[in-house]
């Protein structure tokens, strides 16, 4: 499976920055932003600003098996980097 990685930096409610990648099997910027918002809601950050400024296409690559499985099950995978719960 080829995956597409969107590098994302979002300001949390308390002001710190959360850095994470939105990974999908479709190269669709709107979908990546939608997935970022869905995930943010699950971690208590509903309403966080996510636009093409915060979420930018980074690159495409092959998917490791756990990422591929998550995408098949949920449509996306979030790779937490810094400041994420």
C-alpha positions in Angstrom: 0.0 0.0 0.0 1.2 3.5 -0.9 0.6 6.0 1.9 0.6 9.8 1.9 2.0 11.7 4.9 0.7 15.1 6.0 2.9 16.9 8.6 0.6 18.6 11.1 1.2 21.2 13.8 -1.8 22.2 15.8 -2.1 24.6 18.8 -3.8 22.9 21.8 -6.3 24.6 24.1 -3.6 25.2 26.7 -1.3 26.8 24.1 1.3 24.1 23.5 1.9 22.7 20.0 1.0 19.2 19.1 3.0 17.8 16.2 1.7 14.7 14.4 1.5 13.1 11.0 -1.8 12.2 9.4 -1.3 9.2 7.2 -3.8 8.1 4.5 -3.9 5.9 1.5 -5.5 8.7 -0.6 -3.6 11.8 -1.6 -6.4 14.2 -0.6 -5.6 17.3 1.5 -9.2 17.8 2.5 -9.5 14.3 3.8 -6.2 14.7 5.8 -7.6 17.8 7.5 -10.9 16.0 8.2 -8.9 13.0 9.7 -6.8 15.4 11.8 -10.0 17.0 13.2 -11.5 13.6 13.9 -8.5 12.5 15.9 -8.2 15.8 17.7 -11.8 15.4 18.9 -10.9 12.0 20.4 -8.1 13.6 22.5 -10.2 16.5 23.8 -9.1 19.1 21.3 -12.4 19.6 19.4 -12.4 22.9 17.5 -8.6 23.2 17.2 -7.6 25.1 14.1 -6.6 22.7 11.2 -6.2 24.2 7.8 -3.7 23.8 4.9 -1.4 26.0 7.0 -1.3 23.6 9.9 -1.5 20.4 7.9 0.8 20.1 4.9 1.6 17.3 2.5 5.0 15.9 3.2 5.7 12.8 1.2 4.4 9.4 -0.1 6.0 6.0 0.8 5.2 2.3 1.3 3.3 1.5 4.5 4.5 -0.7 7.3 2.0 -3.5 8.2 0.6 -1.9 11.4 0.0 1.4 9.6 -1.6 -0.4 6.6 -3.9 -2.3 9.0 -5.0 0.9 10.8 -5.8 2.6 7.5 -7.8 -0.3 6.3 -9.8 -0.3 9.6 -10.1 3.5 10.1 -9.2 5.3 6.9 -6.2 6.9 8.5 -3.4 6.6 11.0 -2.0 9.2 13.3 1.7 9.1 14.0 2.2 11.1 17.2 5.4 13.2 17.3 5.6 15.9 20.0 3.2 17.3 22.5 0.4 14.7 21.8 -1.5 12.9 24.5 
